[in-house]
Amino acid sequence: MFGLFHCNAQGQFNAKVEQVSININGERRVGYKTVFDFSREEVRHSWWKYAKRFGRPINMKSYYKVIVPSSETDGNVDIEIIAQTSETTKGSIFFLGLENEAYKEQVKGILIDFKKDLYVKGLIREIKSIENKCSELAENYRKSRAGKFLDLIAKNQRKTEILKNEIIVIEKSNFL
């Protein structure tokens, strides 16, 4: 899985976010959409975990509703955020919106943060996997003193540096 993530993440991450409005259960929702190169289920699962940090996600079958308590927003009423993920041939489209357009910039910020979080966490998992592989190789080298292990360690360290640079690029991305 980590190898697949690296192939997808490398060169596939894009900072494009579009303002859209869609109908969910007959109600017009204003918000933003972005494309992920992850499956619909991966994005839905990641959104569920991410949304629990600031609100109470509810699975509405075809979409998620996240209730953000007024105590979190410095407001008088709870805010409902709607998230819907649809599958595409190359991944998924993720929509995040709400009924009240007054908070649409905050929703855009949440979407951008979520997208960065999902990609960065995947890259960090891959880096840890490579570091574990390097530790194994180092141990094998210590036991056998074979030069091939040093070459493999150096190769994996270069991969780690590339992944760390990808994280920097994602973190510094200017979303359109």
N, C-alpha and C positions, 0 to 999 in steps of 0.2 A: 504494500500500500504506500509506503514512504517513497519508493521509487516512482510510482505513478504520480504521487503528489508533486514531486520535484519536476517531472516532465510537464505537468499541467501548470504549475505555478511559474516556472521559468518562462518568461516571455508571454504568458497568458494573462497575468494580472493587468487589469486596466482600471483606470480611475474614472471611467465614464458613469455618470449618474444623470438620468433624465427625469424631468418633471412630467408627471402624467396624472390622469384621473381615470379611475376604473369603477365599475359597478360591482359591488359585492352584496349579494342578497337584496338586490333592488335599490341599494343606497349608493350614492355617488361618494367616492372617497378620493381626496386629493393627496398626492404624495409623490414619491420618487421610486424609480426602478433602476436596477443594475443587473448585470449579468455575472454569473459565477460559472466557473468550469468544474463545479462539483455537482453531484447528483442532487436532485430535489430533496431526497431524504437526508443527505448530509447537511444541506443548508438548513432544513427545518429543525433538525436535531441541534445544530449549533445555535440557531436563533433561540430555541427554547432555553438552552443553558445561558446564553448571553442575556436574554430578557429577564431572567430570574434575578439578575443583579440589581435591577431598578424597579421592577414591577411584578405583577402576578399574571403570567401567561395562562391563557385558557385555550384548549384545542377545540376549535369550532368545526372540525373535520376538513373543510376545504381551505381554511385559513386559521390564523391565530389572532386572538384578541389579547392585548396586554393592557391590564389596568395599572396605570401609574398613580399611586395614591397622592392626594393633594399635599401630604407632608413632604413628598419628594420634589414637588414642583413649586413650592411656595405659593400655591394658589388656594382657591376655596373649593374647587371640585376636582374629582379624579379625572384623569385624561385616559381615553381609550385609543390605543394605537392598533392598527390593523396590519398584519403581515401575511402576505400570500406568496407562495412559491409555486412556479409552474415549471414543468420539465421541458427541456429543449433537446435537440439532437446532440448538442455539445456540452450540455450541463443544465443550468436552470436560470430562470429569471426570478428575481426577488423584488417584490413590491412592498413598500412600507408607507403607510399613510394614516390619515385620520379624517374625521368629519369636519373639524374646525380648522380652516386654513390659517388661522392666526399663529399656529405653532408649526407651520410647515418647515421653517428653517431649522428648528430643533430636531424635527424628524429627519431632515437631510443629514444633520450632524450625527444622529444615532446610526443612520444607515452607513455613512462613511466609516464611523468608528467600528461598526460591526464587520464591515468588509475587511478593513485592515486587520482586525483582531483574528478573523478566521484564517486569513492567509499567513499572518505572522505566526500564529500558533502551529500551523502545519509545518512551516519552515523550521521552527524551533524543535518540533518532534523529529524532523529529519536530521537536524544538526546533532541532537542527542543520540540518534541511532548511529550516525557516522562516528561520533566520539566513542560510543561503546565498541564499535567495530575496531577503531584504532587501539583501544585499550587491549582488546583481544589480540590484535596483531602484535602489539608491543610485548605482550606476555609470551606469545609464540616466538618472537625474536629473541627474547631473553633466554628461552629454553634452547633454541637451536642455533642462534647466532647467524641465521641465514639472511643474506642481504636482500632477498626478495621482500621480506617483511618491511624493511625500511622503505622500499619503493612504494609499497602499498600504503603505508602510514602517510608518507608524503603526499601521495595522490588523494587520500581521504582528507587530509588537512587542507589541501587546495579546494576540494569540494565544499568543505565547511566554510572557508573564506568566501567563496562564491555565494553560498546561502546567506551568510551574514550580510553581504552587500545587497542581496535581494531584499532583506528585511529593511535595510536603510532606505532603499528606493521606495518601498511600500510606505514606510513611515513618513517620508518626505513628499509623497504624491500629492499633487494638486488636483483635486477632483473637479471635473468639468461640470 
